């Protein structure tokens, strides 16, 4: 039993570290402060936070006209 619980906590700790690392890899490419959470339509690029997206008319990656945005939530 002790081995099972220590293994479980080891795996849980690794998952938390991996989650944090993934969040750190997704900063907004505009302000570099917030987490990326907006997808531009129709190009589909995922590079901006909800605070920066409304100020943009062109996608900063492909320069396509932004016709809409979708707020995303990463579980």
C-alpha positions in Angstrom: 0.0 0.0 0.0 2.7 2.5 0.9 4.4 2.0 -2.5 1.1 2.6 -4.3 0.5 5.9 -2.5 4.0 7.2 -3.0 3.8 6.3 -6.7 0.5 8.2 -7.0 1.9 11.3 -5.4 4.9 11.2 -7.6 2.7 11.0 -10.7 0.4 13.8 -9.4 3.5 16.0 -8.8 4.8 15.3 -12.3 1.4 16.2 -13.8 1.3 19.5 -11.9 4.8 20.4 -13.1 4.0 19.5 -16.7 0.8 21.6 -16.5 2.7 24.6 -15.2 5.4 24.2 -17.9 2.7 24.0 -20.7 1.1 27.2 -19.3 4.4 28.9 -19.3 4.9 28.0 -23.0 1.7 29.8 -24.0 2.3 33.5 -23.3 0.4 36.1 -25.3 2.7 37.1 -28.2 1.5 40.7 -28.0 1.9 41.6 -24.3 4.0 38.5 -23.1 2.3 38.8 -19.7 -1.0 37.0 -20.0 -1.8 33.4 -21.1 -2.9 32.9 -24.7 -6.6 32.2 -24.8 -8.0 33.6 -28.1 -8.1 32.0 -31.5 -8.4 34.2 -34.6 -10.8 33.4 -37.3 -10.6 32.4 -40.1 -6.8 31.7 -39.9 -7.0 29.8 -36.6 -3.8 31.2 -35.0 -3.6 31.0 -31.2 -1.3 33.8 -30.2 -3.2 36.4 -28.2 -4.9 37.0 -24.8 -8.4 38.3 -24.4 -7.0 41.7 -23.4 -4.9 42.2 -26.6 -7.2 40.6 -29.2 -9.7 43.4 -29.5 -7.0 45.9 -30.5 -5.9 43.8 -33.5 -7.3 44.0 -37.0 -4.8 41.7 -38.7 -3.4 38.4 -37.4 0.2 39.1 -36.2 1.4 35.8 -37.7 -0.1 35.6 -41.2 -1.5 39.2 -41.6 -5.0 37.9 -42.5 -7.9 40.1 -41.6 -9.4 39.0 -38.3 -13.1 38.4 -38.9 -13.8 37.0 -35.5 -12.3 35.5 -32.3 -13.0 32.5 -30.2 -12.2 32.5 -26.4 -10.6 29.2 -25.5 -10.3 27.4 -22.2 -7.5 24.8 -21.7 -8.5 22.1 -19.3 
